[in-house]
Amino acid sequence: MKEKIHAEVPLNFIGESPAVLNMEGILITNKDSIEVECLPSDLVSEIDVDISVLDDFEKNIKVEDLKIPTGIEILDDIEEVVVTVQEPRSEEELEALDTEVVENVEAIEVENKGEEAAAEGEAVEEKKSE
C-alpha cells in the first residue's frame, strides 16, 4: 500500500457545452482516459471533465486543465488536448465530402474489377499452358 502504482483512469465528461448546444458544434473527445501514478489509496475511479467551459470553437480542455485529486501524478503529456468543439460543416463542405467519398468508392470498384480481370486472365493462361 506504500508503493505507487500506474493506472489508466477514465474521464467522465459532465455538463453541456454552449458551443455544441447554441452553435451546433461537434464535441470531439481525443482522450477517454489518462495514465496516472499514485498510491493505491489515492486512486480514483474516474476524473470529471466539465465541458461547460467550451463556449466557442477556439477553446479546448487540455490534460493540464483537468482537476486532479491530491496525490495523483499525471503521466500523459499535459499539453495534449482532451476535448474540443469543432465547427459544423457547411452544406458545400458536406457535398464536397460526399462527392469525394463517391469518387473514392468508384475508383476502388474500377481497381477491383481490373484485378479480377487480371486474375481471370492468369487462370486462362495457366490452363492453356497445361
N, C-alpha and C positions, 0 to 999 in steps of 0.2 A: 504493500500500500504506500510505500515511501519512494517507489521508483516510478519515474514518469513514463507514460505510455503515448504512443502515436495512435490517432484515431481520425476517422472521417466523421464529421458532424454535419447532418443535413441542415439545409437552410429552409426556413419556414417564411414564405412571403405573406406579409399581412398588410392590411389597408387597401386603399384603392388609389391608383394613380390618376390625378386630374388630366394628365396628357392623354391617357387612354380613354377616360370617360368623356371628356369635353372636346378633345381634339381628334378623336378616333385613331389614336396612335396604336401601335402594336407593341406589347410588352415582350421584350427579348431577355430571357434569363440565360446567361452564359455559364453559370455555375449553379449546381443544386446542392453542393456540399463544400466544406472546406476541410483541409487537413490541419490538425492541431496536435499539440503536445501538452500534456498536463498530468497531474497526479490523478489516479483513478477517482478519488473523492471529489475532484473539481470537474470531472467530465459531465457535460450536459447532453440531453437527448436531442436538442435542436437549438438553432440560433435564429431568432426572429429578425426579419429584414423588413422594415417599414417602407413600403413603396409609395406612400402618400406624398413624399417629398419630390417625386418625379412629376413636376407640373409643366414641363416643356421638353422639347426634343433635344435640348443641349445638355440636360442633366443626366447623370448616371450615378450609380452607387458602386463604389469600389470596395475591395476587401478591407482596406484601411478605414472605411466608413462604418463598418459593422460594429455593433455594440457587443463586445466580447466580455464575458464574465471574468472576474478576477481569477488569476491562477492558470489561465489558459493562454498558451502561446500559439500564434498562427504560424504555420509553416508555408502556406501559399504565398505567392507574390502579392504584396499589399497594394500594388498598382493595378492589379487585374480587375477588370470591370465585372461585377456580379450581375447587374441588371440595368437595362436602359429601355427607353421607349423610342421606337422607330416611327418616322413619319409615315402616314398612309400613302400608298401609291396612287398616282393619278390614273384616270381612265386610259390615257395614252400609254403610260408605262405598263399597265396591265395588258393592254392589247399587244404591245411590243413583246412582252414576255410570252404571251400565248402564241404569237407568230413564231418566236424563236423555238419554243417547245415543239410546235408542229413541224417546223423545218428540221429540227434535230431528229425527230421520230421518222420523218420521211427519209432522211439521209441514212439512218440506221437500217430501215427496211430495204433500201436500194443496196446497201453494202451487204446485208444478209442474203439477198437474192443472188448477188454476184458470187458470194462464197458458195452458196448451194449449187449454182450452175457450174462453178469450177470443180466442186467435189463430184458432181454427176459426170462431168467430162473426164475426170481422172478415173472414175469407176469404169466408164466405157472403154477407155484406153487400156486399162488393166485386163478387161475381158478380151479385147482384141489381141493382146499380146499373149494370152494363154492359149 
